[in-house]
Amino acid sequence: MSEWLTSLQTDTPQEGFELAITLARKGVGYTQPSAEVREKLRSVYEDNADSLIASSQVIAIHYQTVAAANNYWK
């Protein structure tokens, strides 16, 4: 895959959160490279509260990493 992540540095916490979402989405793409399979699986988790909470947890963990890399935007 081509290099797309050149830095964890962001100007604002909002940008940091958006980067965390991108990291989570890219992780899914690396784990399951088939867009067709991902589309089929979406119906399994899109209405499942536990799956949605797990997705939010992954984003939160990435956000912690990005925030630390940005010295919590101090």
C-alpha positions as CSV (number, residue, x, y, z in Angstrom):
1,M,0.0,0.0,0.0
2,S,1.1,3.5,-0.6
3,E,2.2,5.7,2.3
4,W,-0.6,7.9,3.5
5,L,0.2,8.5,7.2
6,T,3.0,11.0,7.3
7,S,2.3,12.4,10.8
8,L,0.1,12.2,13.8
9,Q,0.4,16.0,14.2
10,T,-2.9,18.0,13.8
11,D,-3.7,21.6,14.3
12,T,-6.8,21.1,16.4
13,P,-8.5,18.5,18.5
14,Q,-11.2,18.2,15.9
15,E,-8.7,17.4,13.2
16,G,-7.2,14.9,15.7
17,F,-10.6,13.2,16.1
18,E,-11.0,13.0,12.3
19,L,-7.6,11.5,12.0
20,A,-8.6,8.9,14.7
21,I,-11.6,8.0,12.6
22,T,-9.4,7.6,9.5
23,L,-7.0,5.4,11.4
24,A,-9.9,3.2,12.5
25,R,-11.3,3.0,9.0
26,K,-7.8,2.3,7.5
27,G,-7.3,-0.5,10.0
28,V,-10.5,-2.2,8.9
29,G,-9.3,-1.8,5.3
30,Y,-6.0,-3.4,6.0
31,T,-7.6,-6.2,8.0
32,Q,-10.2,-6.9,5.3
33,P,-9.0,-5.6,2.0
34,S,-12.0,-6.8,0.0
35,A,-14.5,-3.9,-0.3
36,E,-17.1,-6.5,-1.4
37,V,-16.7,-8.5,1.8
38,R,-16.8,-5.3,4.0
39,E,-20.0,-4.3,2.3
40,K,-21.6,-7.7,3.0
41,L,-20.5,-7.5,6.6
42,R,-21.8,-4.1,7.2
43,S,-25.4,-5.4,7.6
44,V,-24.2,-7.6,10.4
45,Y,-22.8,-4.8,12.6
46,E,-24.7,-1.6,11.5
47,D,-27.7,-2.5,13.7
48,N,-25.8,-4.1,16.5
49,A,-25.2,-1.9,19.6
50,D,-22.2,-3.9,20.8
51,S,-20.5,-3.6,17.4
52,L,-21.1,0.1,17.3
53,I,-19.8,0.5,20.8
54,A,-16.7,-1.5,19.9
55,S,-16.1,0.7,16.9
56,S,-16.3,3.8,19.1
57,Q,-13.8,2.3,21.5
58,V,-11.3,1.8,18.6
59,I,-11.7,5.4,17.6
60,A,-11.3,6.5,21.2
61,I,-8.0,4.5,21.5
62,H,-6.7,6.1,18.3
63,Y,-7.8,9.5,19.6
64,Q,-5.8,9.0,22.8
65,T,-2.7,8.2,20.7
66,V,-3.2,11.3,18.4
67,A,-3.8,13.5,21.4
68,A,-0.7,12.4,23.1
69,A,1.3,12.9,19.9
70,N,0.0,16.5,19.9
71,N,0.8,17.1,23.6
72,Y,-3.0,17.4,24.1
73,W,-3.0,20.6,22.0
74,K,-1.4,22.6,24.8
